[in-house]
Amino acid sequence: MLFRAALTALGAAASVAALPPLEVHGSQFVNPKTGNVFQIVGVAYQIGGSSGYDPIHGKDPLSDGDICRRDAALMQILGLNTIRVYNLDPNLNHDECASIFNAAGMYMLIDVNSPLVGESLNSFEPWTSYYEAYVNRTFAIVENFKNYPNLLGFFSGNEVIDAVKTGAQAPPYIRAVTRDLKNYIKKHADREIPVGYSAADVRDVLEDSWNYFQCAIHGDENDMSRADIFALNSYSWCGDSNFHESSYDSLVALFKTTSVPVFYSEFGCNTPSPRIFTEIQSIYGPDMTGVFAGGVVYEWSQEDNNYGLAQVDSDGTVNLLADFRTLQNQYAKLNFKSVQGVKASGKSIKPPTCSESLIKEDGFNNNFTLPVPPPGVQKLIDNGISPKLNGKIIDISDWKVKQTVNDVDGTKLLNLAVKPLADGQYNTPSSTDSGSGSGSSSGDGASQTSDNAGPRLAPLGSVSAILFAIPAILATSFAVGITLI
């Protein structure tokens, strides 16, 4: 299965900036211009946790451009190329935030569900939550985000299955939601967009979940209910562990035959705390890059569960935490010119045919007869939903960060700004040798250092050096996204 690049015109501007036109070949994200494999270097982005999604007051993580500009500038320094966003309101305008992250060289992974009643599947009785109004909302998320070229994909579910008990009923309904989303996208989007599942790393059900969602019913590789991507939320590497003690080696062995891209949709155990992120060397090193497509660190902002890279105050002030600096230093130990410069295998991987024999755990659902779309849903697929709010990339005239940002040692970072990247460039960490805060890459092995991307952070234990951001020239006129063939 291939993902074809779709170009979207963005109107008049002084120059052109476009994310690489990625495709999926078998189990890999690939840059077709270079033939190189793309690794996700991401972060979970949900300021305020579940309370950051507040449709009553018109607020979600991508509704405030000033906040997105601030965080995108810091993420450029860190070297991220992807954000994952969980809870979004399809009735809000996300143009400014999507455009900022696009210019900063970052893709978006979007969950179609939320924790509110009627906006997600019930794990134990999924038939009670699979109805027209619920499906309509998932389609509204598609409508809101389908035109953003930096949309990497949708998650049709997140940890719906967390034990054999929930695996008894939920799988066919998750697969049905995936089918409905893909059929809607095929009918109403200019490009096909990958849809997949984000699984809990519960080993009793992980293999069965992966096989249930990646297999092809009746052997049909074009089966619309089949997941395009499979991801997992894993916290098995804690502290100064290693590839074997963390059981990461078992995950590589499990997924080595995958027919779809597999990556971490969350990782980063916080015991002990502060974290040391030694798993970065395995995730982006020879231990895993042949099987995994990178991962998403949990999470950007500090919440009650103590996983944050940054403390975000109510007035918008950001105080960088030790985890930010430690993660940056771990990234810097790697040569991302090489990480993003691996040639794609070119292998076409045939998915397994769905059958009872794929399911190993007694009690996990092994029936591949899916529920039909609820009453009214086929009409939505045929005719489209109404009302709907379609997003689009817009011109951004101001890249400067307005809020106060303090380094770990309390030093105020001055002249912080987003640096729009050049055509064909996505954001990437810089190696220790380059001595810079961030860089950019086209995946062709030609990584570029960007001293003017923002303040440079000094090594741990020393005072932060402050670089001045060069005012950015507006540089977005059209961009590139990911689509299925």
C-alpha positions as CSV (number, residue, x, y, z in Angstrom):
1,M,0.0,0.0,0.0
2,L,1.3,3.4,-0.9
3,F,0.6,6.9,0.3
4,R,0.7,9.4,-2.4
5,A,1.7,13.0,-1.9
6,A,-1.0,15.6,-2.5
7,L,-0.1,19.3,-3.1
8,T,-2.3,22.0,-1.7
9,A,-2.1,25.6,-3.0
10,L,-2.0,28.1,-0.2
11,G,-2.2,31.4,-2.0
12,A,0.3,34.1,-2.8
13,A,3.5,34.4,-0.7
14,A,7.0,35.5,-1.2
15,S,8.5,32.0,-1.3
16,V,7.7,28.3,-1.0
17,A,7.9,26.0,2.0
18,A,6.8,22.4,1.8
19,L,7.0,19.4,4.1
20,P,8.5,16.3,2.3
21,P,5.9,14.3,0.3
22,L,5.9,11.1,2.3
23,E,4.6,7.7,1.2
24,V,4.2,4.4,3.0
25,H,5.9,1.4,1.4
26,G,5.0,-1.7,3.4
27,S,6.0,-1.0,7.0
28,Q,7.9,2.2,6.3
29,F,7.3,5.9,5.9
30,V,9.3,6.9,2.9
31,N,10.4,10.2,1.2
32,P,9.9,9.4,-2.5
33,K,12.2,12.2,-3.6
34,T,15.2,10.6,-1.8
35,G,14.0,7.0,-1.2
36,N,14.9,7.4,2.4
37,V,12.9,6.2,5.5
38,F,11.2,8.8,7.7
39,Q,11.4,8.4,11.5
40,I,8.8,10.0,13.8
41,V,10.4,12.2,16.4
42,G,7.3,13.4,18.3
43,V,5.6,14.6,21.4
44,A,2.1,14.2,22.9
45,Y,0.6,17.7,22.9
46,Q,-2.4,18.2,25.2
47,I,-1.9,21.2,27.5
48,G,-4.1,21.0,30.5
49,G,-4.7,17.3,30.0
50,S,-8.3,16.3,29.3
51,S,-9.4,19.7,30.8
52,G,-7.6,21.4,27.9
53,Y,-10.4,20.2,25.7
54,D,-13.3,22.6,26.7
55,P,-15.8,22.9,23.9
56,I,-18.2,25.0,26.1
57,H,-15.6,27.7,26.2
58,G,-14.2,27.2,22.7
59,K,-10.8,25.9,23.7
60,D,-8.7,22.9,22.7
61,P,-4.9,22.4,22.2
62,L,-4.9,23.8,18.6
63,S,-7.2,26.7,19.0
64,D,-4.8,29.5,20.1
65,G,-2.2,30.5,17.6
66,D,0.0,32.4,20.2
67,I,0.3,29.2,22.3
68,C,1.1,27.1,19.3
69,R,3.7,29.6,18.1
70,R,5.4,29.5,21.5
71,D,5.5,25.8,21.7
72,A,6.5,25.2,18.1
73,A,9.5,27.4,18.6
74,L,10.6,25.4,21.6
75,M,9.8,22.1,19.7
76,Q,12.1,23.3,16.9
77,I,14.9,23.7,19.4
78,L,14.2,20.2,20.7
79,G,14.2,18.8,17.2
80,L,10.7,17.4,17.0
81,N,9.0,16.6,13.6
82,T,5.5,15.4,14.9
83,I,2.9,16.2,17.5
84,R,0.1,13.9,18.6
85,V,-3.1,15.7,19.7
86,Y,-5.8,13.7,21.5
87,N,-8.9,15.8,22.1
88,L,-10.1,18.4,19.6
89,D,-13.3,20.3,18.8
90,P,-14.3,20.0,15.1
91,N,-16.3,23.2,15.5
92,L,-13.2,25.3,16.2
93,N,-10.8,27.0,13.7
94,H,-7.4,25.3,13.8
95,D,-5.9,27.1,10.8
96,E,-3.3,29.2,12.6
97,C,-1.9,26.4,14.7
98,A,-1.9,23.9,11.8
99,S,-0.1,26.5,9.6
100,I,2.5,27.2,12.3
101,F,3.4,23.6,12.9
102,N,3.4,23.1,9.1
103,A,5.9,25.9,8.6
104,A,8.0,24.6,11.6
105,G,8.4,21.2,9.9
106,M,6.0,19.2,12.0
107,Y,3.3,16.7,11.2
108,M,0.1,16.1,13.2
109,L,-1.3,12.8,14.4
110,I,-4.9,13.4,15.4
111,D,-7.3,11.3,17.6
112,V,-10.9,11.4,16.4
113,N,-12.3,10.7,19.9
114,S,-12.5,12.6,23.2
115,P,-13.2,11.6,26.8
116,L,-16.7,13.2,26.8
117,V,-19.8,11.0,26.8
118,G,-20.9,10.2,23.2
119,E,-17.5,11.1,21.7
120,S,-15.7,7.7,22.1
121,L,-16.4,4.0,22.1
122,N,-17.4,2.2,25.3
123,S,-14.8,-0.5,25.8
124,F,-17.2,-3.0,27.5
125,E,-20.4,-2.3,25.6
126,P,-19.3,-0.7,22.3
127,W,-22.6,-1.3,20.6
128,T,-24.1,1.3,23.0
129,S,-21.8,4.0,21.8
130,Y,-21.6,3.2,18.1
131,Y,-24.4,5.3,16.6
132,E,-24.9,8.1,14.1
133,A,-24.2,11.1,16.3
134,Y,-20.9,9.6,17.5
135,V,-19.8,8.6,13.9
136,N,-20.9,12.1,12.7
137,R,-18.4,13.7,15.1
138,T,-15.6,11.5,13.9
139,F,-16.4,12.6,10.4
140,A,-16.4,16.2,11.6
141,I,-12.8,15.8,12.8
142,V,-11.9,14.5,9.3
143,E,-13.6,17.5,7.7
144,N,-11.8,19.9,10.0
145,F,-8.3,18.5,9.4
146,K,-8.3,16.7,6.0
147,N,-7.1,19.8,4.1
148,Y,-4.0,20.4,6.3
149,P,-1.0,19.0,4.3
150,N,0.9,18.3,7.5
151,L,-1.8,15.9,8.7
152,L,0.0,12.5,9.2
153,G,-3.0,10.4,10.1
154,F,-6.0,9.7,12.4
155,F,-6.3,7.3,15.3
156,S,-9.7,5.7,15.3
157,G,-9.2,4.5,18.9
158,N,-6.8,4.9,21.8
159,E,-6.4,2.1,24.4
160,V,-10.0,1.0,23.9
161,I,-8.6,-2.5,24.6
162,D,-6.6,-2.8,27.8
163,A,-7.3,-6.4,28.9
164,V,-8.7,-9.6,27.6
165,K,-12.1,-8.5,29.0
166,T,-12.3,-5.4,26.8
167,G,-10.8,-7.4,23.9
168,A,-13.8,-9.6,24.0
169,Q,-16.2,-7.1,22.5
170,A,-14.4,-4.0,21.3
171,P,-12.2,-5.1,18.3
172,P,-15.0,-5.4,15.7
173,Y,-16.3,-2.0,16.6
174,I,-12.9,-0.3,16.5
175,R,-12.4,-1.9,13.1
176,A,-15.9,-0.7,12.0
177,V,-15.0,2.9,13.0
178,T,-11.8,2.6,11.0
179,R,-13.8,1.4,8.0
180,D,-16.3,4.2,8.3
181,L,-13.5,6.8,8.5
182,K,-11.7,5.4,5.5
183,N,-14.8,5.3,3.4
184,Y,-15.7,8.8,4.3
185,I,-12.1,10.0,3.5
186,K,-12.2,8.2,0.2
187,K,-15.5,10.0,-0.7
188,H,-14.8,13.5,0.6
189,A,-11.1,14.1,0.8
190,D,-8.7,15.1,-2.0
191,R,-6.3,12.6,-0.7
192,E,-6.5,9.3,1.2
193,I,-5.3,9.7,4.8
194,P,-4.0,6.9,7.0
195,V,-6.3,5.7,9.8
196,G,-5.0,3.4,12.5
197,Y,-5.1,2.4,16.2
198,S,-3.1,3.4,19.3
199,A,-2.8,0.4,21.6
200,A,-2.0,0.0,25.2
201,D,1.2,-2.0,25.7
202,V,-0.5,-4.8,27.6
203,R,1.3,-7.9,26.5
204,D,-1.7,-10.2,27.1
205,V,-3.6,-8.5,24.3
206,L,-1.0,-6.5,22.3
207,E,-0.2,-9.2,19.7
208,D,-3.9,-10.1,19.2
209,S,-4.7,-6.4,18.8
210,W,-2.0,-5.9,16.2
211,N,-3.0,-9.0,14.2
212,Y,-6.8,-8.2,14.5
213,F,-6.3,-4.7,13.0
214,Q,-3.6,-5.3,10.4
215,C,-5.0,-8.5,8.8
216,A,-7.0,-8.4,5.6
217,I,-10.6,-9.9,5.7
218,H,-10.8,-12.5,3.0
219,G,-7.2,-11.7,2.1
220,D,-8.3,-8.4,0.4
221,E,-5.4,-6.0,0.8
222,N,-7.8,-3.1,-0.1
223,D,-10.1,-4.0,2.8
224,M,-11.3,-0.7,4.0
225,S,-11.5,-1.9,7.6
226,R,-7.9,-2.7,7.8
227,A,-5.6,-0.3,9.8
228,D,-3.1,1.6,7.8
229,I,-0.8,2.2,10.9
230,F,-0.5,0.5,14.3
231,A,1.0,2.3,17.3
232,L,1.5,1.5,21.0
233,N,1.7,3.4,24.2
234,S,4.6,1.7,26.0
235,Y,6.3,2.5,29.3
236,S,8.4,-0.6,29.8
237,W,11.8,1.2,29.6
238,C,12.3,2.8,33.0
239,G,15.4,4.6,34.2
240,D,18.8,3.3,33.2
241,S,17.4,0.2,31.6
242,N,18.5,-1.4,28.3
243,F,17.1,-3.0,25.2
244,H,16.7,-6.4,26.8
245,E,15.7,-5.6,30.3
246,S,13.0,-3.2,29.1
247,S,11.6,-6.0,26.8
248,Y,12.0,-3.7,23.8
249,D,13.8,-6.6,22.2
250,S,10.5,-8.6,22.5
251,L,8.6,-5.9,20.8
252,V,11.0,-5.8,17.9
253,A,10.7,-9.6,17.6
254,L,6.9,-9.3,17.7
255,F,6.6,-6.7,15.0
256,K,9.4,-7.8,12.7
257,T,6.8,-9.1,10.2
258,T,4.4,-6.2,10.3
259,S,2.7,-5.2,7.1
260,V,2.0,-1.6,8.3
261,P,4.2,1.1,10.0
262,V,4.5,0.5,13.8
263,F,5.7,3.2,16.2
264,Y,5.4,4.4,19.7
265,S,2.3,6.7,20.1
266,E,3.5,7.2,23.7
267,F,6.7,6.4,25.5
268,G,8.7,7.7,28.5
269,C,8.4,6.0,31.9
270,N,8.7,8.5,34.7
271,T,10.1,6.2,37.3
272,P,12.6,7.5,38.4
273,S,12.0,11.2,37.9
274,P,13.5,13.3,36.4
275,R,13.8,11.0,33.4
276,I,17.0,10.1,31.6
277,F,15.6,8.9,28.3
278,T,18.2,6.3,27.5
279,E,15.7,4.5,25.3
280,I,16.2,7.2,22.7
281,Q,19.5,5.5,21.6
282,S,17.6,2.2,21.0
283,I,14.5,3.7,19.3
284,Y,16.6,5.6,16.8
285,G,19.5,3.3,16.6
286,P,20.2,-0.1,15.0
287,D,18.2,-1.9,17.7
288,M,14.9,-0.7,16.4
289,T,14.9,1.4,13.3
290,G,14.6,-1.6,11.0
291,V,11.2,-2.4,12.5
292,F,9.9,0.7,14.3
293,A,9.1,4.1,12.7
294,G,10.1,6.2,15.7
295,G,7.9,7.4,18.5
296,V,6.1,10.1,20.5
297,V,7.4,11.2,23.9
298,Y,4.7,11.6,26.6
299,E,4.2,14.6,27.0
300,W,4.7,18.3,26.3
301,S,3.2,20.0,29.3
302,Q,3.5,19.1,33.0
303,E,0.3,17.8,34.4
304,D,-0.6,16.0,37.7
305,N,0.9,12.8,36.4
306,N,4.4,14.3,36.2
307,Y,5.4,13.5,32.6
308,G,5.9,17.0,31.3
309,L,8.9,18.5,29.4
310,A,7.7,22.0,30.3
311,Q,5.7,23.7,33.0
312,V,3.0,25.9,31.5
313,D,1.5,28.6,33.8
314,S,-2.0,30.0,33.5
315,D,-0.6,33.4,32.2
316,G,1.2,31.5,29.4
317,T,4.7,31.6,30.9
318,V,6.7,28.4,30.2
319,N,9.4,27.1,32.5
320,L,11.5,24.3,30.8
321,L,11.9,21.3,33.0
322,A,14.9,19.0,33.4
323,D,13.3,16.4,31.1
324,F,13.4,18.9,28.2
325,R,17.1,19.4,28.5
326,T,17.8,15.7,29.1
327,L,15.8,14.6,26.1
328,Q,17.5,17.2,23.9
329,N,20.9,15.9,25.0
330,Q,19.9,12.3,24.2
331,Y,18.8,13.3,20.7
332,A,22.1,15.2,20.3
333,K,24.0,11.9,20.8
334,L,22.6,10.6,17.6
335,N,23.4,11.5,14.0
336,F,20.0,12.2,12.6
337,K,21.5,12.8,9.2
338,S,22.1,9.0,9.2
339,V,18.8,8.2,11.1
340,Q,16.7,9.9,8.4
341,G,19.0,8.9,5.6
342,V,18.4,5.1,5.6
343,K,17.3,3.8,2.2
344,A,13.8,2.2,2.1
345,S,13.8,-1.6,1.7
346,G,11.4,-1.4,-1.3
347,K,9.7,-4.6,0.0
348,S,5.9,-5.1,-0.5
349,I,4.6,-6.9,2.5
350,K,1.4,-8.9,2.1
351,P,-0.9,-8.6,5.2
352,P,-2.0,-11.8,6.9
353,T,-5.5,-13.0,6.0
354,C,-7.9,-12.6,8.9
355,S,-8.6,-15.9,10.6
356,E,-9.3,-17.4,14.1
357,S,-5.8,-18.8,14.1
358,L,-4.3,-15.3,14.3
359,I,-5.8,-14.7,17.8
360,K,-3.8,-16.4,20.5
361,E,-5.4,-15.3,23.8
362,D,-8.5,-17.2,24.9
363,G,-11.3,-14.8,25.3
364,F,-10.0,-12.2,22.8
365,N,-12.5,-11.6,19.9
366,N,-11.6,-13.8,16.9
367,N,-14.8,-13.0,14.8
368,F,-14.1,-10.8,11.8
369,T,-17.8,-10.2,10.9
370,L,-18.1,-6.5,11.5
371,P,-21.1,-4.5,12.6
372,V,-22.8,-2.7,9.7
373,P,-22.8,1.1,9.8
374,P,-25.5,2.4,12.2
375,P,-28.7,3.8,10.7
376,G,-28.0,7.1,9.0
377,V,-24.2,6.7,8.7
378,Q,-24.1,5.4,5.1
379,K,-26.0,8.6,4.1
380,L,-23.4,10.7,5.8
381,I,-20.7,8.8,3.9
382,D,-22.5,9.2,0.6
383,N,-23.5,12.9,1.0
384,G,-21.1,14.3,3.6
385,I,-21.9,15.8,6.9
386,S,-23.5,19.2,7.5
387,P,-22.6,21.6,9.0
388,K,-18.9,21.2,8.7
389,L,-15.8,23.4,9.2
390,N,-13.0,22.8,6.7
391,G,-9.5,23.9,7.7
392,K,-6.9,25.4,5.4
393,I,-3.3,26.6,5.6
394,I,-3.1,30.3,6.0
395,D,-0.3,32.9,5.8
396,I,1.4,33.7,9.1
397,S,2.9,37.2,9.4
398,D,4.4,37.1,12.8
399,W,6.7,34.3,14.1
400,K,7.8,35.9,17.3
401,V,7.0,34.3,20.7
402,K,5.1,36.8,23.0
403,Q,5.1,34.8,26.2
404,T,7.9,34.6,28.8
405,V,10.0,31.4,28.5
406,N,12.5,30.4,31.2
407,D,15.3,27.9,30.9
408,V,15.8,25.1,33.5
409,D,18.2,27.3,35.5
410,G,15.7,30.3,35.5
411,T,17.5,32.2,32.7
412,K,15.0,34.0,30.5
413,L,15.1,33.0,26.8
414,L,15.1,36.1,24.6
415,N,14.0,36.7,21.0
416,L,12.4,33.3,20.7
417,A,10.7,32.7,17.4
418,V,9.6,30.0,15.0
419,K,11.8,29.6,12.0
420,P,9.9,28.6,8.9
421,L,11.8,25.9,7.2
422,A,12.9,25.7,3.6
423,D,11.1,23.8,0.9
424,G,11.4,20.0,1.4
425,Q,12.6,20.4,5.0
426,Y,11.2,18.8,8.2
427,N,12.5,19.6,11.7
428,T,15.2,17.4,13.1
429,P,17.5,17.3,16.2
430,S,21.0,18.5,15.7
431,S,24.0,16.3,16.7
432,T,26.4,17.3,19.5
433,D,29.0,18.1,16.9
434,S,26.9,20.8,15.2
435,G,26.6,22.8,18.4
436,S,23.2,24.2,17.5
437,G,19.8,24.1,19.0
438,S,17.9,22.6,16.1
439,G,18.2,21.7,12.5
440,S,16.3,20.7,9.4
441,S,16.4,17.8,7.0
442,S,14.9,16.7,3.7
443,G,15.7,13.1,4.4
444,D,18.3,13.1,1.7
445,G,21.2,13.1,4.2
446,A,21.7,16.8,3.8
447,S,20.8,17.9,7.3
448,Q,21.1,21.7,7.8
449,T,22.0,23.5,11.0
450,S,19.7,26.4,12.0
451,D,21.4,28.7,14.5
452,N,18.6,31.2,14.0
453,A,15.8,28.8,14.9
454,G,15.8,30.1,18.5
455,P,17.8,30.3,21.7
456,R,20.5,27.6,22.1
457,L,20.3,25.7,25.3
458,A,23.6,25.0,27.1
459,P,24.6,21.6,28.4
460,L,23.2,20.5,31.8
461,G,24.7,22.2,34.8
462,S,25.7,25.4,32.9
463,V,24.0,28.7,32.2
464,S,22.0,28.8,29.0
465,A,23.5,30.7,26.1
466,I,21.0,33.0,24.4
467,L,20.8,33.2,20.6
468,F,18.8,35.9,18.8
469,A,16.3,34.7,16.4
470,I,16.5,36.3,12.9
471,P,13.1,37.6,12.0
472,A,11.5,35.1,9.7
473,I,10.3,35.9,6.2
474,L,6.8,34.6,5.5
475,A,7.5,31.4,3.5
476,T,4.4,29.3,3.0
477,S,2.6,29.2,-0.3
478,F,1.8,25.5,-0.6
479,A,2.6,22.4,1.3
480,V,2.6,18.6,1.0
481,G,0.8,15.9,2.9
482,I,0.4,12.1,3.0
483,T,-2.2,10.1,1.1
484,L,-3.0,6.5,0.4
485,I,-3.0,4.8,-3.0
